[in-house]
Amino acid sequence: MALTIEQCDNLLGILETHSVRNFTLEALSNEVHKKFEPSNFFKVGSCIVMLLQNNLLPEPEQRLAAITLLYELYRGEPIADTPFANVFIGLLNPPEQQSSVGAPKLEYPGQLPKITTPERYFITQLLSDKPKDALLKKTAVQIVNSDVPSQVTPDFSTIELALAEKLSELPQTCKMAIPVILSLPEKTSNSYSTDIVKDETIIKKLVTVDDPPLTKVYKPEFITLAPPLLNCQDEPVWLNPTTPKEHTVAYDTTMCVPDMAGYEARQLMNKAYKSALSIQQQQQLLGELEDDPKLVYHIGLTPLKLPDLVENNPLIAIEVLLKLMQSKQITEYFSVLVNMEMSLHSMEVVNRLTTTVDLPTEFVHLYISNCISTCETIKDRYMQNRLVRLVCVFLQSLIRNKIINVQELFIEVQAFCIEFSRIREAAALFRLLKQLESGELGLVSSPTINSKS
């Protein structure tokens, strides 16, 4: 797992002061990918982290180039999936920033260097989803000396959550360790002194030995007592029967007996996809689902069957979706629901769900956009007027119940109202939008969606 002397020379040559000052970060990155195979990227990254932790890159431009190379080793991969994601989080959010106000600054073995504001801004841009071509066209010196916003507050909660999930899978002993490489600190201004030996021979001794200490840590050893041996004198007597006994066959009479409750529920669901159930059948199915909450996962409902269930039995669809809220497939059910053909029943299901649970905002907005698009493209004038009325009443219900933020759809809904201003409900919705815009709206009880045209 060690770097060869030639590989170490190549890496130090790329990070030397002359190179980082005269070549762009893109050129340095391409040089690393040219001189190292992907199988060696982890060893190269570990070496870079060691250089950062032990202050062996004293110049800011060297440090910035090293951080860029650490990122570029795994270009194209999600940062949370790379082995050095915690290094970037540690640079942007060091422990002293996490400690309480007034607490002394922390110093510990393997501490990452404190970065400047331009470096912090650069790392933030590096980890963002924005294109990085123009960013890497600059040299490290240009970035270090650039003027950037003084307040940079990046949000990398998604990356931190992914790292926390990975760390939670490790044993506790792995979280209580320190690196085996310790710098020689000289206290000056409560920080590590930069006046330490920066000889290449030291680096080569650390990274080119047969068993390099780059990824090793010291951790406490937890010793547990060996369990007592089993006393075989208590061995069950049935292993070696000594007295003749009458043996009878033990048979479980409940085996192969069909679960009638689950069977009847599946039969009713199969009917519900094709036609409307009677009130008695609806009550029977809902009663069985209420008695056994897990039954909803065994009645044969799939996202592809949901549109048929919504059109024929919207009340059943509502109750089933509410019971599936904790399912891993609930996003697929929502996606099918909001993309299905607009109808009174689909509006009824969406409206009921929005008033009962918190649906993802993007799904509600997508459904509204689909409803508006359907109204605009339908050719039959009578059906168009009827659907426009339904959509307007549906939108008024969502707005008055504060389920959607109409400001995010204001332009689209306003254009819809203007296009169908001849219809009374559209004119009423337009007035409601104007009241919202002027701040004069007094919310009253929400209207209900009905089938009157």
Secondary structure as GFF3:
##gff-version 3
##sequence-region A 1 453
A	DSSP	alpha_helix	5	15	.	.	.	ID=ss1
A	DSSP	alpha_helix	17	22	.	.	.	ID=ss2
A	DSSP	alpha_helix	25	35	.	.	.	ID=ss3
A	DSSP	three_ten_helix	38	40	.	.	.	ID=ss4
A	DSSP	alpha_helix	41	53	.	.	.	ID=ss5
A	DSSP	alpha_helix	60	72	.	.	.	ID=ss6
A	DSSP	three_ten_helix	79	81	.	.	.	ID=ss7
A	DSSP	alpha_helix	85	92	.	.	.	ID=ss8
A	DSSP	alpha_helix	95	98	.	.	.	ID=ss9
A	DSSP	alpha_helix	117	127	.	.	.	ID=ss10
A	DSSP	alpha_helix	133	136	.	.	.	ID=ss11
A	DSSP	alpha_helix	140	144	.	.	.	ID=ss12
A	DSSP	alpha_helix	157	168	.	.	.	ID=ss13
A	DSSP	three_ten_helix	172	175	.	.	.	ID=ss14
A	DSSP	beta_strand	178	179	.	.	.	ID=ss15
A	DSSP	alpha_helix	200	207	.	.	.	ID=ss16
A	DSSP	beta_strand	217	218	.	.	.	ID=ss17
A	DSSP	three_ten_helix	232	234	.	.	.	ID=ss18
A	DSSP	three_ten_helix	237	239	.	.	.	ID=ss19
A	DSSP	alpha_helix	260	272	.	.	.	ID=ss20
A	DSSP	alpha_helix	279	291	.	.	.	ID=ss21
A	DSSP	three_ten_helix	293	298	.	.	.	ID=ss22
A	DSSP	three_ten_helix	303	305	.	.	.	ID=ss23
A	DSSP	alpha_helix	306	312	.	.	.	ID=ss24
A	DSSP	alpha_helix	314	323	.	.	.	ID=ss25
A	DSSP	alpha_helix	330	339	.	.	.	ID=ss26
A	DSSP	alpha_helix	344	356	.	.	.	ID=ss27
A	DSSP	alpha_helix	361	377	.	.	.	ID=ss28
A	DSSP	alpha_helix	381	400	.	.	.	ID=ss29
A	DSSP	three_ten_helix	406	409	.	.	.	ID=ss30
A	DSSP	alpha_helix	410	419	.	.	.	ID=ss31
A	DSSP	alpha_helix	424	438	.	.	.	ID=ss32
###
